[in-house]
Amino acid sequence: MIELYKRYLRFYKKEVIIGPLFKLLEAVFELIVPLIMAKIIDYGINGADKQYIYKMGGVLILVAVIGLSTTLVCQYLAAKASQGFGTRIREATFNHIETFGFAELDKYGVSTLLTRMNNDINQLQLSVAMLIRLVIRAPFLVVGASIMSFFISPIFALIFIAGAIIVLTVVLLIMKRTIPYNKKVQKDLENVTTVAKENLSGARVVRAFNMQNNEDKRFENEVKVLQKDAIRVGRISALLNPVSTIVINACIILVLYLGGNFVNSGSISQGDITALINYLNQILVATMVVCNLIVIFGKAITSGSRVLEILDTKPSLNTGTIVEKKQNVPLFEFQNVDFKYPSSSKNALSNLNFSINEGEFIGIVGGTGSGKSTLLSLLAHFYDCTNGEIKYAGNDIKNYDSKYFNNEIGIVLQKALLANQTIRDNLSWGNQSASDADLEEALKISQAYDFVMKKEEGLDRLIMQGGKNLSGGERQRLSIARALVKKPNVLMLDDSLSALDFKTDFELRKALSKLNITIIMVTERLSSIKNADKIIVLDNGKISGVGTNDWLLENNLIYKEIYESQVRED
């Protein structure tokens, strides 16, 4: 948490310094109030001096107005600093997450990142507001009230100090106990978010299999775990207020008991006893505030470590500075490449050796789980290989500038994802400066022109979240069009024609064949890659064969089995 304060609160030094000063000024006036009340009792009421009462009453009103004014200034500065701090750290976290490779995204998961960007940063934001408003004021009131009591009576001041030490000890013990539990609560919250997200995104599947009751129980179990841990933290934290109240009220009883004897003996006045009681009440209120601050900062410490973990995570993908390609060399070249996911102990791909030349049409096939999509992820440099070397145009793929390399390729993933924007906005992801003519050309190639441009809204048609108002085939075609708008040198398709009918599939491939680019297609439909220049057959993460359709039918048993299963006539 301290590290985050150093990084992002430095932009609000003025607010962090001036805000507490105004709050201290308010606390000073608050400490003066009991002295004024004591004088009103001793000189005004006991002396039956109405003029003195009116005069000191006016002073009280003036003190209250000044105190209110200083409070309002502090509140404004606290709001400005805390909201600005939250905005900056949230932007920094989001921007940093955008630099993550797939390995980091796989490690944390969407629910974890969402919880840390929202709930955890909100806790930090609240801690900044409390830092400016109360962190200095509350202890100052406790210390100030104790000091002021010394001026009235050193004996009674010792009672104040003893009470403060007891309360502080209890606070430290409870804080030590609650911090570990706060971490557990935040983790439980992530689990609840995960279940809720899965159910919301998969609502149709849940209903289709009548799994509502099971998912209700699953969600209920996660919520109960969260409830159990939150209650445990709450029970421990709940001890703060009653213990503090008991200690302070015991001090008040002791002051009243001893004070009565001192008043009777004439060694202390009634006004002084009233002032002492007021100071004790101020200490009680300030102690309650400190107790709440302990809870807030306990959560903030936990949240700070969780956010800092994200910010300090270095992207695993290596990136260089090369922005040009070598000529007369293979476009892609795999040399003894192995790859395994960070969470796995076994290789997903092993000992891959092959090359792809510029302008070739490459097909990638294999059984389920054979590593087709993983291979495409390596080609797109979503992951770094574990062993071996992957070259792009003669240079190690790691040494290319990431923006340059990303502009070289256009990729359409298995799941067609579209943003909740217009079709024009979605297609423009490929090229922000693309004209409507460029967008329409991409739509024609992807066979999406008719269902887009023949609608009344055309390119201005709004796509619902997740593309819910489009069919699977329409989403795939728009995703392909978005990749084509980039005018990439390499087009990668990860089973991206699976929702198309055979006629549309054929027309789309026919249009793609006229483009002077390299096409790499992962597919289960062999008819889509029958005319490929080269087909790579994968089996359990290893290359089983590389060749043309005819060659593989003659020489590769796995390819032959897949082919016969699709063209067999009953």
C-alpha positions as CSV (number, residue, x, y, z in Angstrom):
1,M,0.0,0.0,0.0
2,I,2.8,2.4,0.9
3,E,4.5,1.7,-2.5
4,L,1.2,2.6,-4.3
5,Y,1.0,5.8,-2.3
6,K,4.5,6.7,-3.3
7,R,3.8,6.1,-7.0
8,Y,0.4,7.7,-7.4
9,L,-0.3,10.0,-4.4
10,R,2.7,12.2,-5.3
11,F,0.5,13.9,-7.9
12,Y,-1.6,15.2,-5.0
13,K,1.0,16.5,-2.6
14,K,-0.8,19.8,-2.1
15,E,-4.0,18.1,-1.1
16,V,-2.3,15.6,1.1
17,I,-0.5,18.3,3.0
18,I,-3.1,21.1,3.1
19,G,-6.1,18.9,3.8
20,P,-4.8,17.5,7.1
21,L,-3.7,20.9,8.2
22,F,-7.2,22.2,7.8
23,K,-8.5,19.2,9.7
24,L,-5.9,19.9,12.5
25,L,-7.1,23.4,12.7
26,E,-10.7,22.1,13.2
27,A,-9.4,19.7,15.9
28,V,-7.6,22.7,17.7
29,F,-10.9,24.6,17.8
30,E,-12.6,21.4,19.0
31,L,-10.1,21.1,21.9
32,I,-10.8,24.7,22.8
33,V,-14.6,24.1,23.2
34,P,-14.4,22.3,26.6
35,L,-12.2,25.2,28.0
36,I,-14.9,27.7,26.9
37,M,-17.6,25.5,28.4
38,A,-15.7,25.3,31.7
39,K,-15.4,29.1,31.9
40,I,-19.1,29.5,31.1
41,I,-19.9,27.2,34.0
42,D,-17.4,28.7,36.5
43,Y,-17.8,32.4,35.7
44,G,-21.0,32.7,33.8
45,I,-23.4,30.3,35.5
46,N,-21.9,30.2,39.0
47,G,-21.4,33.9,38.9
48,A,-24.8,34.6,37.4
49,D,-23.2,36.7,34.7
50,K,-25.5,36.7,31.7
51,Q,-23.3,39.0,29.7
52,Y,-20.3,36.7,30.1
53,I,-22.5,33.7,29.0
54,Y,-23.7,35.6,25.9
55,K,-20.2,36.7,25.1
56,M,-18.7,33.2,25.4
57,G,-21.7,31.7,23.6
58,G,-20.8,33.9,20.7
59,V,-17.3,32.7,20.8
60,L,-18.6,29.1,20.7
61,I,-20.6,29.9,17.6
62,L,-17.6,31.6,15.9
63,V,-15.5,28.5,16.7
64,A,-18.1,26.2,15.3
65,V,-18.4,28.3,12.0
66,I,-14.6,28.3,11.6
67,G,-14.4,24.6,12.3
68,L,-17.2,23.9,9.8
69,S,-15.4,26.0,7.1
70,T,-12.1,24.1,7.7
71,T,-13.9,20.8,7.5
72,L,-15.5,21.6,4.2
73,V,-12.1,22.6,2.7
74,C,-10.6,19.4,4.0
75,Q,-13.4,17.3,2.6
76,Y,-13.1,18.9,-0.8
77,L,-9.3,18.2,-0.9
78,A,-9.8,14.7,0.3
79,A,-12.4,13.9,-2.3
80,K,-10.2,15.4,-5.1
81,A,-7.1,13.5,-4.0
82,S,-8.8,10.1,-3.3
83,Q,-10.8,10.2,-6.6
84,G,-7.7,11.2,-8.6
85,F,-5.6,8.6,-6.9
86,G,-8.2,5.9,-7.7
87,T,-8.4,7.1,-11.3
88,R,-4.7,7.0,-11.8
89,I,-4.1,3.6,-10.2
90,R,-7.1,2.1,-12.1
91,E,-5.8,3.5,-15.4
92,A,-2.2,2.3,-14.6
93,T,-3.6,-1.2,-13.7
94,F,-5.7,-1.4,-16.9
95,N,-2.9,-0.2,-19.1
96,H,-0.5,-2.7,-17.5
97,I,-2.9,-5.6,-18.0
98,E,-3.0,-4.6,-21.7
99,T,0.7,-5.4,-21.9
100,F,0.2,-8.9,-20.5
101,G,0.7,-11.9,-22.7
102,F,-1.7,-14.9,-22.7
103,A,0.5,-16.5,-20.0
104,E,-0.3,-13.8,-17.5
105,L,-3.9,-13.6,-18.4
106,D,-4.1,-17.4,-17.9
107,K,-2.4,-17.1,-14.6
108,Y,-4.8,-14.5,-13.0
109,G,-8.0,-15.1,-14.9
110,V,-10.7,-12.5,-15.7
111,S,-12.5,-12.6,-12.4
112,T,-9.4,-11.9,-10.4
113,L,-8.4,-9.0,-12.6
114,L,-11.9,-7.5,-12.4
115,T,-12.0,-7.8,-8.6
116,R,-8.6,-6.2,-8.2
117,M,-9.4,-3.4,-10.6
118,N,-12.7,-2.6,-8.9
119,N,-13.1,-3.7,-5.3
120,D,-9.5,-3.6,-4.3
121,I,-8.8,-0.2,-5.8
122,N,-12.0,1.1,-4.2
123,Q,-10.6,0.1,-0.8
124,L,-7.3,2.0,-1.6
125,Q,-9.3,5.0,-2.7
126,L,-11.2,5.0,0.5
127,S,-8.0,4.7,2.5
128,V,-6.7,7.9,0.8
129,A,-9.8,9.8,1.8
130,M,-9.5,8.7,5.4
131,L,-5.8,9.4,5.4
132,I,-6.4,13.1,4.6
133,R,-9.6,13.5,6.7
134,L,-9.1,11.4,9.9
135,V,-5.7,9.7,10.2
136,I,-4.0,12.8,11.6
137,R,-7.1,14.4,13.2
138,A,-8.2,11.4,15.3
139,P,-4.8,10.7,17.0
140,F,-4.3,14.4,17.4
141,L,-7.6,14.7,19.3
142,V,-6.6,11.8,21.6
143,V,-3.2,13.3,22.3
144,G,-4.5,16.8,22.4
145,A,-7.3,16.0,24.8
146,S,-4.8,14.2,27.1
147,I,-2.4,17.2,27.0
148,M,-5.2,19.6,27.7
149,S,-6.2,17.5,30.7
150,F,-2.7,17.9,32.1
151,F,-3.3,21.7,32.3
152,I,-6.4,21.1,34.2
153,S,-5.2,18.3,36.5
154,P,-2.1,16.1,36.1
155,I,-3.7,13.4,38.3
156,F,-6.7,13.0,36.0
157,A,-4.4,13.1,32.9
158,L,-2.8,9.9,34.1
159,I,-6.2,8.2,33.9
160,F,-6.5,9.4,30.3
161,I,-3.1,8.0,29.4
162,A,-3.8,4.7,31.0
163,G,-7.0,4.4,29.1
164,A,-5.4,5.4,25.8
165,I,-2.6,2.7,26.3
166,I,-5.2,0.0,26.9
167,V,-7.2,0.9,23.8
168,L,-4.1,1.2,21.6
169,T,-3.0,-2.3,22.7
170,V,-6.4,-3.8,21.8
171,V,-6.3,-2.0,18.4
172,L,-2.9,-3.4,17.5
173,L,-3.9,-7.0,18.6
174,I,-7.1,-6.9,16.5
175,M,-5.3,-5.4,13.5
176,K,-2.8,-8.2,13.6
177,R,-5.6,-10.8,13.6
178,T,-7.7,-9.3,10.9
179,I,-5.2,-8.6,8.1
180,P,-4.7,-12.3,7.1
181,Y,-8.5,-12.8,7.1
182,N,-9.0,-9.8,4.9
183,K,-6.8,-11.5,2.3
184,K,-9.0,-14.6,2.5
185,V,-12.2,-12.5,2.1
186,Q,-10.9,-10.8,-1.0
187,K,-10.0,-14.2,-2.5
188,D,-13.5,-15.5,-1.6
189,L,-14.9,-12.4,-3.4
190,E,-13.0,-13.4,-6.5
191,N,-14.5,-16.9,-6.4
192,V,-18.0,-15.5,-6.2
193,T,-17.3,-13.2,-9.1
194,T,-16.0,-16.1,-11.2
195,V,-19.2,-18.2,-10.6
196,A,-21.4,-15.2,-11.4
197,K,-19.5,-14.4,-14.6
198,E,-19.6,-18.0,-15.8
199,N,-23.4,-18.1,-15.2
200,L,-24.1,-14.8,-16.9
201,S,-21.9,-15.5,-19.9
202,G,-23.2,-19.1,-20.2
203,A,-26.9,-18.5,-19.2
204,R,-28.2,-20.2,-22.4
205,V,-26.1,-23.3,-21.7
206,V,-27.3,-23.4,-18.1
207,R,-30.9,-23.2,-19.1
208,A,-30.5,-25.7,-22.0
209,F,-29.3,-28.3,-19.6
210,N,-31.7,-27.3,-16.7
211,M,-28.7,-26.7,-14.5
212,Q,-30.2,-23.7,-12.7
213,N,-30.6,-25.5,-9.4
214,N,-27.1,-26.8,-9.5
215,E,-25.7,-23.4,-10.3
216,D,-27.8,-21.8,-7.6
217,K,-26.2,-24.3,-5.1
218,R,-22.7,-23.7,-6.5
219,F,-23.2,-19.9,-6.2
220,E,-24.7,-20.3,-2.7
221,N,-21.7,-22.4,-1.5
222,E,-19.3,-19.7,-2.7
223,V,-21.3,-17.0,-1.0
224,K,-21.5,-19.0,2.2
225,V,-17.7,-19.3,2.3
226,L,-17.5,-15.5,1.7
227,Q,-20.1,-14.9,4.4
228,K,-18.3,-17.2,6.9
229,D,-15.0,-15.5,6.5
230,A,-16.5,-12.0,6.4
231,I,-18.4,-12.7,9.6
232,R,-15.2,-14.0,11.2
233,V,-13.4,-10.7,10.3
234,G,-16.5,-8.8,11.5
235,R,-16.6,-10.5,14.9
236,I,-12.9,-9.7,15.5
237,S,-13.3,-6.1,14.3
238,A,-16.5,-5.7,16.3
239,L,-14.5,-6.0,19.5
240,L,-12.9,-2.6,18.9
241,N,-15.9,-0.4,19.6
242,P,-17.2,-2.1,22.8
243,V,-13.7,-2.5,24.3
244,S,-13.0,1.1,23.6
245,T,-16.3,2.2,25.0
246,I,-15.9,0.2,28.2
247,V,-12.4,1.6,28.8
248,I,-13.3,5.2,28.2
249,N,-16.5,5.0,30.2
250,A,-14.6,3.4,33.0
251,C,-12.3,6.4,32.9
252,I,-15.3,8.7,33.0
253,I,-16.7,6.9,36.1
254,L,-13.3,7.2,37.7
255,V,-13.1,10.9,36.9
256,L,-16.6,11.6,38.3
257,Y,-15.9,9.6,41.4
258,L,-12.6,11.3,42.2
259,G,-13.7,14.6,40.8
260,G,-16.6,14.8,43.2
261,N,-14.2,14.6,46.2
262,F,-11.9,17.2,44.6
263,V,-14.8,19.6,44.0
264,N,-15.9,19.2,47.6
265,S,-12.4,19.9,48.8
266,G,-12.2,23.0,46.5
267,S,-9.0,21.7,44.7
268,I,-10.9,21.7,41.3
269,S,-13.9,23.5,39.9
270,Q,-17.1,22.2,38.5
271,G,-16.2,23.6,35.1
272,D,-12.9,21.8,35.1
273,I,-14.7,18.5,35.8
274,T,-17.1,19.3,32.9
275,A,-14.1,20.0,30.6
276,L,-12.4,16.7,31.7
277,I,-15.6,14.8,30.8
278,N,-15.8,16.5,27.5
279,Y,-12.2,15.6,26.7
280,L,-12.9,12.0,27.7
281,N,-15.9,12.0,25.3
282,Q,-13.7,13.5,22.6
283,I,-11.2,10.7,23.2
284,L,-14.0,8.2,23.1
285,V,-15.3,9.5,19.7
286,A,-11.7,9.7,18.3
287,T,-11.0,6.2,19.5
288,M,-14.1,4.9,17.7
289,V,-12.8,6.7,14.6
290,V,-9.4,5.1,15.0
291,C,-11.1,1.7,15.3
292,N,-12.9,2.2,12.0
293,L,-9.7,3.4,10.4
294,I,-8.0,0.2,11.6
295,V,-10.6,-1.8,9.7
296,I,-10.4,0.4,6.6
297,F,-6.6,0.3,6.5
298,G,-6.5,-3.4,7.3
299,K,-8.5,-4.0,4.1
300,A,-6.4,-1.4,2.2
301,I,-3.2,-3.1,3.1
302,T,-4.5,-6.4,1.8
303,S,-5.9,-4.7,-1.4
304,G,-2.7,-2.8,-1.9
305,S,-0.6,-6.0,-2.0
306,R,-3.0,-7.6,-4.5
307,V,-3.0,-4.6,-6.8
308,L,0.8,-4.2,-6.5
309,E,1.1,-7.9,-7.5
310,I,-0.6,-7.1,-10.8
311,L,1.4,-3.9,-11.4
312,D,4.7,-5.6,-10.6
313,T,4.1,-8.6,-12.8
314,K,6.4,-8.4,-15.8
315,P,5.0,-9.5,-19.1
316,S,6.5,-12.8,-20.1
317,L,6.6,-12.0,-23.8
318,N,9.9,-10.8,-25.0
319,T,9.8,-7.9,-27.5
320,G,12.6,-6.3,-29.4
321,T,13.2,-3.4,-31.8
322,I,13.4,-5.0,-35.3
323,V,10.9,-3.3,-37.7
324,E,12.0,-4.9,-41.0
325,K,12.2,-8.3,-42.6
326,K,14.9,-10.2,-44.3
327,Q,14.4,-11.1,-47.9
328,N,14.6,-14.5,-49.7
329,V,14.1,-16.5,-46.4
330,P,11.1,-18.6,-45.1
331,L,8.4,-16.4,-43.6
332,F,8.1,-18.6,-40.5
333,E,10.6,-21.2,-39.4
334,F,10.2,-23.5,-36.4
335,Q,13.5,-25.1,-35.1
336,N,13.2,-27.8,-32.4
337,V,10.3,-25.9,-30.7
338,D,8.8,-27.1,-27.5
339,F,6.0,-25.4,-25.6
340,K,4.2,-26.0,-22.3
341,Y,1.6,-23.8,-20.5
342,P,2.8,-22.3,-17.2
343,S,0.2,-24.3,-15.2
344,S,1.2,-27.6,-16.9
345,S,4.1,-30.0,-16.3
346,K,3.8,-31.6,-19.8
347,N,4.6,-30.1,-23.2
348,A,1.6,-29.1,-25.3
349,L,3.8,-29.1,-28.3
350,S,7.1,-31.0,-28.8
351,N,10.0,-30.9,-31.3
352,L,8.3,-28.9,-34.0
353,N,10.4,-28.4,-37.2
354,F,8.8,-26.9,-40.3
355,S,8.8,-23.7,-42.4
356,I,6.2,-21.5,-44.1
357,N,7.1,-19.5,-47.2
358,E,5.6,-16.1,-48.1
359,G,2.3,-16.3,-50.0
360,E,1.6,-20.0,-49.1
361,F,-1.8,-21.3,-48.1
362,I,-1.2,-23.5,-45.0
363,G,-3.6,-25.8,-43.4
364,I,-3.3,-27.2,-39.8
365,V,-5.3,-30.2,-38.9
366,G,-5.4,-32.9,-36.1
367,G,-7.6,-34.5,-33.5
368,T,-9.1,-32.7,-30.6
369,G,-6.4,-31.6,-28.2
370,S,-3.6,-32.2,-30.6
371,G,-2.3,-28.6,-30.2
372,K,-3.7,-26.8,-33.3
373,S,-4.8,-23.6,-31.6
374,T,-1.6,-23.6,-29.4
375,L,0.5,-23.7,-32.6
376,L,-1.4,-20.8,-34.0
377,S,-0.8,-18.9,-30.7
378,L,2.9,-19.4,-31.1
379,L,2.8,-18.2,-34.7
380,A,0.9,-15.1,-33.6
381,H,3.4,-14.7,-30.7
382,F,0.8,-14.8,-28.0
383,Y,3.3,-17.0,-26.1
384,D,7.0,-17.5,-26.2
385,C,8.2,-21.1,-26.9
386,T,9.7,-23.0,-24.0
387,N,12.6,-24.4,-26.0
388,G,13.9,-23.9,-29.5
389,E,13.5,-20.9,-31.8
390,I,10.7,-19.4,-33.9
391,K,11.8,-17.2,-36.7
392,Y,9.8,-14.7,-38.7
393,A,11.4,-13.5,-42.0
394,G,14.8,-14.6,-40.8
395,N,14.8,-13.0,-37.4
396,D,13.9,-14.5,-34.0
397,I,10.2,-13.6,-33.5
398,K,11.1,-12.3,-30.0
399,N,13.3,-9.6,-31.5
400,Y,10.5,-7.8,-33.4
401,D,8.9,-4.7,-32.2
402,S,5.5,-5.9,-30.9
403,K,3.5,-3.2,-32.8
404,Y,5.3,-3.9,-36.0
405,F,4.7,-7.6,-35.7
406,N,1.0,-7.2,-34.7
407,N,0.5,-5.1,-37.8
408,E,2.0,-7.8,-39.9
409,I,-0.6,-10.4,-38.9
410,G,-4.4,-10.5,-38.9
411,I,-5.8,-13.2,-36.6
412,V,-9.3,-14.5,-36.2
413,L,-9.7,-16.6,-33.0
414,Q,-11.9,-19.6,-32.4
415,K,-14.4,-17.6,-30.5
416,A,-15.6,-14.6,-32.5
417,L,-15.6,-11.6,-30.1
418,L,-17.2,-8.3,-31.1
419,A,-17.5,-5.2,-29.0
420,N,-20.7,-3.4,-28.0
421,Q,-20.2,-0.8,-30.7
422,T,-21.3,-0.2,-34.3
423,I,-20.1,-2.5,-37.1
424,R,-18.0,0.4,-38.3
425,D,-16.3,0.8,-34.9
426,N,-15.7,-2.9,-34.7
427,L,-14.2,-3.2,-38.2
428,S,-12.0,-0.1,-37.5
429,W,-10.1,-2.0,-34.9
430,G,-8.1,-3.3,-37.8
431,N,-7.2,0.2,-39.0
432,Q,-8.4,3.3,-37.3
433,S,-7.9,5.4,-40.4
434,A,-9.8,3.0,-42.8
435,S,-12.4,4.6,-45.0
436,D,-15.9,3.3,-45.5
437,A,-14.7,2.0,-48.9
438,D,-11.9,-0.1,-47.2
439,L,-14.5,-1.5,-44.7
440,E,-16.9,-2.4,-47.6
441,E,-14.1,-4.1,-49.5
442,A,-13.3,-6.2,-46.4
443,L,-17.0,-7.1,-46.0
444,K,-17.1,-8.2,-49.6
445,I,-14.2,-10.6,-49.2
446,S,-15.5,-12.0,-46.0
447,Q,-19.0,-12.5,-47.6
448,A,-20.5,-10.2,-45.0
449,Y,-21.4,-7.3,-47.4
450,D,-25.0,-8.4,-48.0
451,F,-26.2,-8.8,-44.4
452,V,-24.5,-5.6,-43.4
453,M,-25.0,-3.1,-46.2
454,K,-28.5,-4.3,-47.2
455,K,-29.8,-3.4,-43.8
456,E,-31.1,0.1,-43.1
457,E,-28.4,1.0,-40.6
458,G,-25.6,-0.4,-42.6
459,L,-22.2,0.1,-41.0
460,D,-23.9,2.1,-38.2
461,R,-25.8,-1.0,-36.9
462,L,-25.1,-1.5,-33.2
463,I,-23.8,-4.9,-32.1
464,M,-25.1,-6.0,-28.8
465,Q,-22.6,-7.2,-26.1
466,G,-20.9,-10.3,-27.3
467,G,-22.6,-10.0,-30.7
468,K,-25.9,-11.5,-29.3
469,N,-27.9,-10.0,-32.1
470,L,-25.9,-11.8,-34.8
471,S,-25.7,-15.5,-35.8
472,G,-22.5,-17.5,-35.3
473,G,-21.7,-17.3,-39.0
474,E,-22.3,-13.5,-39.1
475,R,-19.9,-13.0,-36.1
476,Q,-17.3,-15.1,-37.8
477,R,-17.5,-13.2,-41.1
478,L,-17.3,-9.8,-39.3
479,S,-14.3,-11.0,-37.4
480,I,-12.6,-12.0,-40.6
481,A,-13.5,-8.7,-42.2
482,R,-12.0,-6.9,-39.2
483,A,-8.7,-8.8,-39.7
484,L,-8.7,-8.0,-43.4
485,V,-9.1,-4.3,-42.8
486,K,-5.6,-4.3,-41.4
487,K,-4.4,-5.4,-44.8
488,P,-2.1,-7.9,-43.1
489,N,0.8,-9.8,-44.6
490,V,-0.3,-13.0,-42.8
491,L,-3.9,-14.0,-42.1
492,M,-4.5,-16.6,-39.4
493,L,-7.8,-18.3,-39.1
494,D,-8.4,-20.5,-36.0
495,D,-11.4,-22.7,-37.1
496,S,-13.0,-19.5,-38.1
497,L,-15.2,-20.9,-40.9
498,S,-16.9,-23.6,-38.8
499,A,-20.3,-21.8,-38.6
500,L,-20.4,-21.1,-42.4
501,D,-22.4,-23.2,-44.8
502,F,-20.4,-24.9,-47.6
503,K,-21.4,-22.3,-50.3
504,T,-20.3,-19.3,-48.1
505,D,-17.2,-21.2,-47.1
506,F,-16.3,-21.8,-50.7
507,E,-16.9,-18.2,-51.8
508,L,-14.9,-16.8,-48.9
509,R,-11.9,-19.1,-49.6
510,K,-12.2,-18.2,-53.3
511,A,-12.0,-14.5,-52.4
512,L,-9.1,-15.0,-50.0
513,S,-7.1,-16.9,-52.7
514,K,-7.0,-13.7,-54.8
515,L,-5.2,-11.8,-52.1
516,N,-1.4,-11.8,-52.2
517,I,-0.9,-12.8,-48.6
518,T,0.0,-15.8,-46.5
519,I,-2.9,-17.7,-45.1
520,I,-2.7,-20.1,-42.2
521,M,-5.9,-21.9,-41.4
522,V,-6.7,-24.2,-38.5
523,T,-9.8,-26.3,-39.4
524,E,-11.6,-29.6,-38.8
525,R,-13.2,-29.3,-42.3
526,L,-10.7,-30.8,-44.7
527,S,-12.6,-29.5,-47.7
528,S,-11.5,-26.0,-46.7
529,I,-7.8,-26.8,-47.0
530,K,-7.9,-29.5,-49.7
531,N,-6.0,-27.1,-52.1
532,A,-3.5,-25.8,-49.5
533,D,0.1,-25.6,-50.5
534,K,1.1,-27.4,-47.3
535,I,-0.9,-29.2,-44.6
536,I,0.6,-29.7,-41.2
537,V,-0.9,-32.7,-39.3
538,L,-0.6,-32.7,-35.5
539,D,-1.0,-35.6,-33.2
540,N,-0.6,-35.2,-29.4
541,G,1.5,-32.0,-29.8
542,K,3.8,-33.5,-32.4
543,I,4.0,-33.2,-36.1
544,S,2.7,-36.4,-37.7
545,G,3.2,-35.2,-41.3
546,V,3.6,-32.2,-43.6
547,G,2.6,-32.2,-47.2
548,T,-0.2,-31.7,-49.8
549,N,-3.6,-33.2,-49.5
550,D,-2.7,-36.0,-52.1
551,W,0.6,-36.8,-50.5
552,L,-0.8,-37.0,-47.0
553,L,-3.6,-39.3,-48.2
554,E,-0.9,-41.7,-49.5
555,N,1.6,-41.4,-46.6
556,N,-0.1,-40.3,-43.4
557,L,-2.5,-42.6,-41.6
558,I,-4.0,-39.9,-39.3
559,Y,-4.8,-37.6,-42.1
560,K,-6.3,-40.4,-44.1
561,E,-8.5,-41.4,-41.2
562,I,-9.8,-37.8,-40.8
563,Y,-10.4,-37.5,-44.5
564,E,-12.3,-40.8,-44.8
565,S,-14.4,-39.9,-41.8
566,Q,-15.6,-36.8,-43.6
567,V,-16.0,-38.1,-47.1
568,R,-17.1,-41.7,-46.4
569,E,-20.3,-42.6,-48.2
570,D,-22.7,-45.0,-46.4
